[in-house]
Amino acid sequence: MNIALWIIQGLLALMFIGAGSTKLQYEKAKKALPWVSNHSKGFVAFIGAAEVLGGIGLILPLALGIAPILTPLAALGLLLIMVFATAFHAKRGEYKAIITNVVIIGLTLFIVIERF
């Protein structure tokens, strides 16, 4: 089970760090993500920073043994981001994104439950 958790955490960390990094580059994000044009640079950067830090938090605290409680807390934070993202995409009628969000919600919920 521990190996499966680490694999999921690693994949989610890469995904969130990559997605968050894109959002931290506002002009690049505007080209890649249609919704970015409707929101302020600060709002998009806040989401990007939260995703990058959450992705780092999925790995480093537990791997280094320094405050390992931060790993499930990071997963919980990312879970909340994805719940809000699901509602946001539903409001915009972006149903393909909702499917992806639901899968990510399931994976982060698995990490939260198993790491607490």
N, C-alpha and C positions, 0 to 999 in steps of 0.2 A: 504494500500500500504506500509506503514511504517513497518508493521509487516513482510510482505513478504520480504522487503529489508533486515531487520535484520536477518531473517532466512537464506537468500542467503548469506549475508555477513558472518554469523557464519559458515556455511558449507564450504564456500570458504576459510575462514581463517584457519579452521582445516585442509583442504586439502593442502593448500600452506605451512602451518607450518610443517605438517608432511612430505611432499615431500621435502621441503627445509632442514629439519633436516636430512633426509636420505642423501642428497647430501653433507651436512657438514661432514659426516662420510665417507670419501673417499673409504675405503676398503669395507664397507657395501654397498655403492652405486655401486661399481664395480660388486658386486654379483647380485644386484637387477636390474641394468640398463645397458644393453649391450653397449650403446654408451659411457659410462663413461671411459672405458678402452682406448679409442682413444683420450682422452683429458687430459690436465694437472690437477693436484690437485687444483691449484689456480683457474682455470677457473670454475671447478665444484663447488668449495667452494663459488666463487663469485655468481653463479646462486643460490646456496642454501641460502646464506645470503640474497640475494635480495628477494627470495620467503618468507623466514621467516619474514623479516622486513615488506614486503608488506602484509602478512597475519595479522601481529599485527596491521599494519596501517589501515586495513579494519574495525577494531573494536575499538581500544582504543581512538583515537582522538575524534570521535563522541560520544562514550559512556561517556567519561570523560568531554566532553565539552571544551577540551583544543585544540585549533587550529583545529576545525572540518573540515576545508578545506582539511586537510591531508587525510581524508578518501577517497574522490573521486580521489585525486591525487595518493593514493596508488593503488586504483582500476585501474587507467589509466596505472600506471607502470606495474602492473600485466598483464593487457591487452596486453601491448607491449611485455612482456616476452612470452606470449602465442602466439602472432602473429609470433615472431621469432622461437618459438618452433615448430609451425605448418610448417613453411618453412624448418626447420631443419629435421623434421620427413618425410616430402615429399621428400626431397633430398635422404633420406635413404630408402625410399619405405616402411615406417612403417605406413600403412594406418589406422590401428586400433587406433593408437595414435592421428592421425589427427582428427578423429571423436570426441574423448574426448576433444581435444584442441578447436575445433570449439564450442562445448557446453560451455566450460569454457569461451571462448571469448564472447559468447552471454551473459552469466551471468555477467561477469565483465563489459561489455558495458552497460548493464541495470543499474548496480550500478553507473557507471560514469554518465550516463545521468540523472538518478533520484536524485543523491546526489549533482550534480552541480546545 
